[in-house]
Amino acid sequence: MSTAILTGQPVPGSSIEADLRSLGFDIRTATDAADAETLLAAVPGDQRVAVVDTRFVGHRHALRLGLTDPRFPLAAVPGAVTAQPAGRQALTRAMARENSASGGTALAVDSLADRIVTALDADGGEVHRPELGSLVAVVPADPQARNEARQAVGAVDDEAVRLKSAVKARDGFFTTFCISPYSRYLARWCARRGLTPNQVTTASLITALIAAGCAATGTRGGYVAAGLLLLFSFVLDCTDGQLARYSLQYSTLGAWLDATFDRAKEYAYYAGLALGAARGGDDVWALALGAMVLQTCRHVVDFSFNEANADSTAANTSPTAALSGRLDSVGWTVWVRRMIVLPIGERWAMIAVLTAVTTPRVTFSVLLVGCAFAATYTTAGRVLRSLTRKARRTDRAAQALADLADSGPMAAALARLLPGGPRPTATLSAAVGAVFVTLGAWMWGPSWWVVLMAGAYVLLSAEAVEHPLKGALDWLVPPVFRAAEYGTVLILAAKADVNGALPAAFGLVAAVAYHHYDTVYRIRGNAGSPPAWLVRAVGGQEGRTLLVAVLAAVLTARQFTVALTVLAVAIALVVIAESVRFWVAAHRAGAPSVHDEGEPA
């Protein structure tokens, strides 16, 4: 239960107490500042507490945004301030200061809540102030101002604003125009029935897995059902985020589930399509694995580029950035640019339609072409920006890139032995090593020549991470490593030319990709990187690449398939167990969550 302490002279006809109770607050009334301090001290330290001026006039949703958002230790709107347990000490100090300044007397004119916010700012406290937009939140100084504020409240539909702000301000064309116009109402329906975003997220996962099962039947009816269910899964996927924004039910666990389940849904659907094709006599496992490899590498490009530039304060004045700004100033070009990068909405819609009306081979072929074009477009633009941007990479950004690189004990040991000072060749070393190992796998297949190429790749990987990744293009190192590792597994499994090798490789890449996505979500949530023991246990990217090359060379094709399966299961068990343990512990500890925002109210 949360507690709200009302301060100031009561106002006849005010709805503030009813509004606060509807938001889950227990009401306490203070006669003066000294009484407010006493009431604050009596509230248990593990509860949220708010100080609210009784003269407050505004929309209930303005209070909801200012007083119930779980992501911020301290938050405020005019006339109200709140603190979660992490911010209680700062609130108590500010309250004591204002009590001392006022002599403990009642405040007839000044708002105690606003004075507390001023004191928090003076102490360096980070007080979140939500962007209210058209919503009203004021403390009127006289009856005329109160009447004007009440008229302003009546002129704005509180619920319409709340629904609008539940939708992300920046989203893809398909999501914006084909899903969000009705999914927001589904989110409200869920909120009114007490459903949580995590429950909706789980429902979306179950729906997608059923869709994958339908695709695995290999029948036309199964493909049609799979396409429809995949679309409905995406509707639920949009709904869970909109429900979180509508009801402010943010959580660390929810952010992780939403991100992780998106990948699980898409890649499970790929596997379902491949199984369905196999029932019809068409082996498309190589295409399914290729689609997963390409999509994962695309994501790593996004993550690496964003992390590399997240701390940069230098303005991007490159011609590429200027052109991008001009294109974003024209309405239709904005939507075209959002569509051609094939975001999740457009991608899933395309997959669903192609599944229903064509074959898995056609579906994967179109998907690969579309993703390849999108990857080329986005990566080329980012390379041009990086080459022309005058920005210094911070230590935090370099560490994030090192964590994303997923270098294991072999690369770390060799990096300590390599001579010389920093060299601007990290990206080149990674790229040359990737070409060596993948081209060797393509030319010679399972052989000791590939083992030799994998050994060279290990050396070049060590050189790439020998020094901090602060070069202009060093953000390309993690995606190059992903392409090398996943591509080697794909090619060697295909060259084995035995039933089961490619599905086993699909499972191995899926397990390793989960580990890499989990690393990304930890970094984005400011939770650090996976523990060192986990990286050592799964070998690091260069160790796994070398191991797969050796297994392919020394084992028969069938033995190699079994080895890939065992390796996939072992890695999956280790990384998923550690991931679940970490995120559940973070959730229980109240770690801040990471969510995309809706439109400003």
Secondary structure, 3 states (H helix, E strand, C coil): CEEEEEECCCCCCCCHHHHHHHCCEEEEECCCHHHHHHHHHHCCCCCCEEEEECCCEECHHHHHHHHCCCCCCEEEECCEEEECHHHHHHHHHHHHHHHHHHCCCCCCCCCHHHHHHHHHHHCCCCCECCCCCCCCEECCCCHHHHHHHHHHHHHCCHHHHHHHHCCECCCCHHHHHHHHHHHHHHHHHHHHCCCCHHHHHHHHHHHHHHHHHHHCCCCHHHHHHHHHHHHHHHHHHHHHHHHHHHHCCCCHHHHHHHHHHHHHHHHHHHHHHHHHHHHCCCCCHHHHHHHHHHHHHHHHHHHHHHHHHCCCCCCCCCHHHHHHHHHHCCHHHHHHHHHHCCCHHHHHHHHHHHHHHCCHHHHHHHHHHHHHHHHHHHHHHHHHHHHHCCCCCCHHHHHHHHHHHCCCHHHHHHHHHCCCCCCCCHHHHHHHHHHHHHHHHHHHCCCHHHHHHHHHHHHHHHHHCCCCCCCCCHHHHHHHHHHHHHHHHHHHHHHHCCCCHHHHHHHHHHHHHHHHHHHHHHHHCCCCCCCHHHHHHCCHHHHHHHHHHHHHHHCCHHHHHHHHHHHHHHHHHHHHHHHHHHHHHHHHCCCCCCCCCECCC
